[in-house]
């Protein structure tokens, strides 16, 4: 992954409940808080990452768990990535994502994939992700792209 988020940004592993409020505010505004609760949140192999702002609250989050890519390759999936609008562009989201990907690499993972909202594609590309295929719609959320990043070099 490329890019250089600020090293002073504090990121750690957290429990699922820690990221609920930010998920709801950013990913499901106006919907019930329960709309951001998912079965994968409590699987034994799932982990959640959060970045904390200067005031101590969660300002970026991401959830990772093993799930094959849509074409069946062994992989880890990124879900519920969110950054508070007031900190976007300050490195919190990038630091959260790189922290999670570093953990996946340490666990032996080789691919991370996600369904990225179309407006976030540039963010993921800056961090080394590539789009796969055409834009598609995920109702009621909106347009997305399948994206992935390889965590190991492929020998030629």
Helices and strands as residue ranges (DSSP letters): E 10-14, H 16-27, G 33-36, G 39-42, E 47-52, E 58-66, E 76-83, G 85-87, H 92-106, E 111-117, G 118-120, H 121-126, E 130-138, E 142-150
